[in-house]
Amino acid sequence: MNYSTEEKAMWLDDWRQSGKKAWAYAKENGLIPQTFTGWVNREARKTTGFVEIHPKVKPQCDRSEILIEKGDVKIHIPLLLGSMELRAVIEGLGVSL
């Protein structure tokens, strides 16, 4: 069965509010689990982005940051990052806390 963009958004919103695993939610609601998890993954890719961080204090040591590399992508995270800024970085990577 083909679902409209609006229907998919409705299913995804309902799933997020349910707190259930995507696979279990799909089965309980008569959706094909593989299809539903595909919607979830596509949605996650669309909402993932980068957050610019401006540390308040410049580090004084040589190792002033953590570098995360994956393929051609490099993420520099200052060591003196506050908890709110670190949370913004993690959420910007699409990881829910």
C-alpha positions in Angstrom: 0.0 0.0 0.0 1.3 3.5 -0.8 1.0 6.2 1.8 1.0 9.9 1.2 3.7 12.2 2.8 1.1 13.4 5.3 0.1 9.8 6.3 3.7 8.9 6.8 4.3 12.0 8.9 1.2 11.0 11.0 2.5 7.5 11.5 6.0 8.7 12.4 4.6 11.3 14.9 2.4 8.7 16.5 5.3 6.2 16.7 7.6 8.9 18.4 4.9 9.5 21.0 4.4 5.8 21.6 8.0 5.2 22.9 8.0 1.8 21.2 10.7 0.3 18.9 9.9 1.0 15.3 9.6 -2.7 14.4 7.1 -3.4 17.2 5.1 -0.3 16.5 4.8 -1.2 12.8 3.6 -4.8 13.6 1.1 -3.6 16.2 -0.4 -1.1 13.7 -0.6 -3.3 10.6 2.4 -1.7 8.8 5.1 -3.6 7.1 8.0 -3.4 9.6 10.7 -3.1 6.9 8.8 -0.3 5.2 8.2 1.6 8.4 11.8 1.4 9.6 12.8 2.7 6.1 10.6 5.8 6.8 12.2 6.2 10.2 15.7 6.0 8.7 14.9 8.4 5.9 13.4 10.9 8.4 16.5 10.6 10.6 18.8 11.4 7.7 16.7 14.5 6.8 16.8 15.9 10.3 20.5 15.3 11.0 22.6 18.4 10.7 25.6 20.2 12.1 25.6 22.7 14.9 28.2 25.4 15.1 29.8 25.7 18.6 31.5 28.9 19.9 33.4 28.0 23.1 33.6 30.8 25.6 37.2 30.2 26.6 40.1 29.4 24.3 42.0 26.3 25.5 45.6 26.9 26.5 47.0 23.4 25.9 48.2 21.8 22.6 45.3 19.2 22.7 42.4 21.6 22.6 39.9 19.4 20.8 38.6 16.0 20.1 38.6 15.1 16.4 36.1 12.6 15.0 36.6 11.5 11.5 34.4 9.3 9.2 35.2 9.3 5.6 35.6 12.8 4.4 33.7 14.3 7.4 35.7 15.7 10.3 34.1 17.0 13.5 36.2 19.1 15.8 34.8 19.3 19.4 36.5 21.7 21.8 37.6 20.1 25.1 36.2 23.0 27.1 32.7 22.6 25.7 29.9 23.1 28.2 27.3 20.4 28.7 24.6 22.3 26.8 26.9 22.8 23.8 27.9 19.2 23.9 24.3 18.2 24.0 23.6 20.4 20.9 26.5 18.6 19.1 25.2 15.2 19.9 21.6 16.0 18.9 23.0 17.6 15.7 24.5 14.3 14.9 21.0 12.7 15.1 21.5 10.9 18.4 18.6 11.2 20.8 19.4 11.6 24.5 
